[in-house]
Amino acid sequence: MRKYIFIFVALANLLNAGESGVFIGGSLSLNNTSYNGVYSTLENNITTNYPHSNYSHNAFGASARIGYQKFSSDARFGGRFYLEYDNNGYATYRDESGTKRKMDAYGFALNADVLFDIKQFQSAVFGIFAGGGLVFNAHKFPKSGYSIYKDFDNSPAALKGYGLCAQAGLSLTFLQKHRVELEVKYANFVSDYDSDYIHLGTKAESLKLEAQGFLNYRLNYAYVF
C-alpha cells in the first residue's frame, strides 16, 4: 500500500512541478525613475544654469518576453534565460520651470533567473526566483514635448544608455504550463543626453538630461510549450 501511495505522490508532484521548455509571456508593470537635468544659457560670456530634478512615480507599462527554462530531474530547481521588450509607459518629467512633461520610456533586456519550486498544492506549485541581466534603455520626449532641437534632424531630446539589473519574486505554476509571478526589478542604468551649446545669434543654450536607476513592480504571466 505504501508503495502505491509513494507512486501516486510522485506522479502528482511531477504533474504540477516545473516544466522545461520554450516559453512566451508578458508583464504589466508600475515603473519608477529618477530624472536630473540642467538647462543653460550663455550670453555676453555669462553662463546661467537652471538645474532641476524629479522622481517619476508608477508609470504604467507592459512588456513581452520569450525564452527557455530548464528544471532538474526532480523538477524543483531550475533556470531560465529570456529576451524582453519593455514599454515602460509615459514617465513624468519636470523641466526647469516645474512644468510636467511626458517622456516615452522603453528598452530591451537580456535576463537569466534561478528558479526554485518550494511548496506543492493540489493543483499548483508555489516558488521563488531571482536573477539579473543587461538592460538597454531609452527615454524620449514626443515631438511636441520639451527639448532642444538638433540642427541636423530637428529631433527632440532622447536619453539612451545601458546597465545591469536585478530581479526577484514569487511564482505560482498551474498544470506545468501556466506560470504567474509577482516581481520586483531594479536596474542601475544611466541614460543621458547632451545637446551641447546651440547658438542663436549672440545667445546660446544647452540642455543636459540624465535618467538614473529604474525600479518597477510587475505582474508576469508565461506559458511553457
QUIFENNOR-V303761 format. One record per residue. N is the residue number from 1. SS is DSSP state (hx for helix, st for strand, lp for the rest). Layout:
N_SS / N_SS
This chain:
1_lp / 2_hx / 3_hx / 4_hx / 5_hx / 6_hx / 7_hx / 8_hx / 9_hx / 10_hx / 11_hx / 12_hx / 13_hx / 14_hx / 15_hx / 16_hx / 17_lp / 18_lp / 19_lp / 20_lp / 21_st / 22_st / 23_st / 24_st / 25_st / 26_st / 27_st / 28_st / 29_st / 30_st / 31_st / 32_st / 33_st / 34_st / 35_st / 36_st / 37_st / 38_st / 39_st / 40_st / 41_st / 42_st / 43_st / 44_lp / 45_lp / 46_st / 47_st / 48_st / 49_st / 50_st / 51_st / 52_st / 53_st / 54_st / 55_st / 56_st / 57_st / 58_st / 59_st / 60_st / 61_st / 62_st / 63_st / 64_st / 65_st / 66_st / 67_st / 68_st / 69_st / 70_st / 71_st / 72_lp / 73_lp / 74_lp / 75_lp / 76_lp / 77_st / 78_st / 79_st / 80_st / 81_st / 82_st / 83_st / 84_st / 85_st / 86_st / 87_st / 88_st / 89_st / 90_st / 91_st / 92_st / 93_st / 94_st / 95_lp / 96_lp / 97_lp / 98_lp / 99_lp / 100_st / 101_st / 102_st / 103_st / 104_st / 105_st / 106_st / 107_st / 108_st / 109_st / 110_st / 111_st / 112_st / 113_st / 114_st / 115_st / 116_st / 117_st / 118_st / 119_st / 120_st / 121_lp / 122_lp / 123_lp / 124_st / 125_st / 126_st / 127_st / 128_st / 129_st / 130_st / 131_st / 132_st / 133_st / 134_st / 135_st / 136_st / 137_st / 138_st / 139_st / 140_st / 141_st / 142_lp / 143_lp / 144_lp / 145_lp / 146_lp / 147_lp / 148_lp / 149_lp / 150_lp / 151_lp / 152_lp / 153_lp / 154_lp / 155_lp / 156_lp / 157_lp / 158_st / 159_st / 160_st / 161_st / 162_st / 163_st / 164_st / 165_st / 166_st / 167_st / 168_st / 169_st / 170_st / 171_st / 172_st / 173_st / 174_st / 175_lp / 176_lp / 177_lp / 178_st / 179_st / 180_st / 181_st / 182_st / 183_st / 184_st / 185_st / 186_st / 187_st / 188_st / 189_st / 190_st / 191_st / 192_st / 193_st / 194_st / 195_lp / 196_lp / 197_lp / 198_st / 199_st / 200_st / 201_lp / 202_lp / 203_st / 204_st / 205_st / 206_st / 207_st / 208_st / 209_st / 210_st / 211_st / 212_st / 213_st / 214_st / 215_st / 216_st / 217_st / 218_st / 219_st / 220_st / 221_st / 222_st / 223_st / 224_st / 225_lp
